């Protein structure tokens, strides 16, 4: 049985600057150097719950794992990496611009860095791939981090100025913009739990940071629309499918609360300043008297529950917003590439069901094109369609990537009845 996707559907994969470019100098690169020994030392306790831990223990306990360093050298290898993506049938690609390269010192904008990203966009266009450009994927220039980062006085205005510089230089060749990547995830880890830089703790800092990012998005949206009214703008929002097990009143109440606090809070507040919803989806949380009661019959390398079908629920829950939807990230950590070969067609079957149910989905981007630096997890998690040998920078296309390529090239999926 063949499942056909809508006409002009966009197929691709995603990357982010700090995770693949290499040799970045920002708040994260400094934090890595200061915390690598600690992260390696604490990894045994932090990840001992993961059933796959022994597979990655030697790598995860090595401090070098937590230093981004050269990453995938994508900054210099982007053309050959895009050749790989084009050979796999991708007709779109999502990437992010590194703010610290554009504005390394306050008010000073690097024309060579701007030109680099112009060439990245033109390289995508030359290969028939639609660029989806993310303006901010968590990293900050050092000068801004020293001022207080997201909670610095005037942060939103700094972001607006940066956006104006970028859109003036690159806007003629870009139709799709993502202002912010997963602002909820970033604020939760950086300002609530204190796991990420700047390692703040507490609800007050969490909500203040969220408010600053909401304001920054609105200003960036206005700046983009003022210069290019036809541009399409959204954010990449990480949504979880909260499942109320047994459909009891208590479980339904917990689901409603979780949906309001996590899935809907940010999207509701930017409802009038988004032309599409960008969905990042990785997680299913089963609620059975309380949260995180997943059955975990199968788990990814990360220890997350293997649940590709949850994409159906995450997508259909966005239908009430009445906006076009792009799946901007969806994938699993799977170094062996065994689960991934099953994950992609199963997730896409769920996506097709969501479209049939009325969701206006217009594109799907697998996370990620390349193995990359996974923030405070370093290099031991591998999400890529393309395997990276970090010692030699050799690229190897995984079997799952070739299976996904057949979907991309035909915009259809063959499944068993």
C-alpha positions, 0 to 999 in steps of 0.5 A: 500500500502506498501513502501519498503526501500532499503536492509540493511537500517539503522533505529534508533534515536539520542542523544547528550552527554550534552543533555542526560548524566547529570552532565557534566562540560563544557562551556555550564554548566557554561553558564547555571548557569549564564544565567538561571534567564535571560532566564526564565525572558526573555522567555515571550517576546522571545516565545510570538509569539509561539501559544502554549506558554500558554501550557509551560509558567509556565515551561519556566518561571522557571529558573530551566528549563534552568539548565541541571543538571542530564538531563536523567542520560543517562551516567549511564542508557545507557544500559537500554536506549539501551534496549528500543531502541533495543525493538523498532527495532532500528538497529543503534544509533547516540550519541556524545562523551563529549570532556570535559569528555575526556580532562578535563584539557589541554593535560590530557586525562581521561582513565575512560571516554574513557573506558566509551564510549568504553562500550557504543559502545560495548553495542550498538554492543551487541544489534545489533545496528550500532554506529554512533559516533559524536565527537563534539556536541557544548560543549567545555572543560572549559580550551579550552573555556577560550582560546577562544573556536572555535576561540582560536589559535590552535583550529583545532589542539586541535580538531585533537589531541582529535580525534586522542585519540578517534580514537586510543582507539575506532576506531576498533569498529566504522565504522561511524563518524560524526566530527561536529554537525550542525556547521552552527547552532552553529556559527550562534547562538554563533558568529553571533546573540550572543544567545549562549556561547560565545555570540559574535556578527557579520559577521566577528566572524561568518565567522572566526568561520566557517573557524576554524570548516572547518579546524578542520573537515579536520584535523579530517578527515585526522586523522581518515583516517590515522588510519582507511582508511575504516571508513566512515566520514561526518558531521551532516549538518542542511539544510532548504528547502527554497521554492520559492512561485509562482516561481517568478524570485525574489523569485527564486533569494532569494532561490538561495542566501539562498541555497548558504549561508546556505545549500551549503556553508559548504558542498561545502568546505568539499566536498573532506573530507566527505564520506557521507552527514549527514542531519539534517532537521527540517525547511521549509522556504517559500519565498514570497517576503521575507523569513519566509512567512510560512503559519503555518496552523499547528505548533509544540510545538516549534511554527515551521511549521508542514511540514514533506513533506519538507524532500523530498525536503531537501534530493533531493537537496543533489543528486548533491553531489553524496554521500550516505545520512544518515538522522541524525536528523529529528523530532518535539517537541510534548509533547502530541505525537499527531502530532508525530504519524502523522509526522513520517509516513508522513516524511518517505513517503516523504523520500521514494519518495526522494529515488525513485527520485534517492537519495542514502539514507541509514539510518534514525535517529529520533530526539530524542530517549529521551526527553532531554535538549534543550540548551537555551530552557531548558526542556520544549520542548519534542522531544523524542520517549521516555518520561522522567519524570525528577523527577523520571527518569522514561521512558515511550515509546510513541505511536509514538515510537511503530508505528515507531518500526513497520517500523524499524522491517520491513523496510517498511511502510504501507500507504493508497493509 
